[in-house]
Amino acid sequence: PEQATVREIYEEIGIHIEIQDLNPLTFVSVTYADFHIILLCFHCEKWTGEPVAREGQEGIDWVKPEDLKKYPMREANVRLIPILESRAKEIDPN
């Protein structure tokens, strides 16, 4: 999973991450009508390069976890938001 994450992040937004800089955070498991998905979520604070939209995305925004609800996303991603909000409060309680 770590190798796939590093590869996909580079392919999609062009930044380089070292596997040892990924820390497992959580996962979600969701069954949709036609498939089942398990999303693995990693925490990473160190990378090289500047993120750019490389896969047809409209752009890249840096947002606080509580602002993620403003963006359209599938249920599996929505389930990660409370976890990200909680983690952000642990890192910066103010």
N, C-alpha and C positions, 0 to 999 in steps of 0.2 A: 504493500500500500504506500509506503514512503517513497519508493522509487517512482511509482505511478503519479503520486502527488507532485513530486519535483518536476517530472516530465510535463505533466499537464499544465502546471503553472507557467513553466517556460513557454510552452506552445501557445497558451492563451493570453498571457500578459507580459511575456518577455523578461521576467526576472529570474535570477539564478538563486537557488536555495540549496544548501548542503543538507543531506539527510540528517546529520547529527543535530541540526538546528530545528528540526521538527519535533514537537512534543505532543503526544496524544492528548486530546482534550475530552472528547466524547464521541458518541455515534448516535444515529437515529435509524430506525428500521420502519419502513412504511410500505404497505401493500396498496397499489393502485389497481384499477380495473383490469389492466392487461400486463402488469409486471410488478415485481417486488424490488425494492432498492434498500441498500444499507449505505448510508453516508458516514464516512469517517471524517472527523473534524480534528485538525491539528492546530496547535498554537505555534506561531513562529514570529520572532522579533528581529531576525537577522537575515538579510538578503543583499544581493548586489544588483544594480541596474535600476532603471526607473520603469514603473508599470506603464504599459501602453496597450491599447485595445488592438489585438492582433487577429481576432477571429470574428470580425463583423459586429462587435459590440458597438453601441453608440458612444461609449466613453467609459471612463473609470472615475468613480467618486470615492473619496474617503469619508465614511460616515460613522457616527456613533451607533452602537448596537441598537439603541432604542429608536433610531431613525430608519432601521432596516424595514420596518413594517410599511413604510411608504412606497416600497418597491414591489412590483408584481413578482411572485415566485411560487414555486410548487410547495405542496404541503410538507414534504420532507425538509426543505430549507426553512420553512416557517417554524418548524419544531426546534430548530437550532437557536432561534433568536433569544428565548429566555436564558439559555445556557450562556450565550455570548454576553448578554446583559449582566448576568451574575458574575462572570469572569471579569468583565470590565470594572465592576464595583470592587472586586478583590484587589485589582491592580491599582485603581485610583478611587478610593472611597468618596472623594469630593466630587 
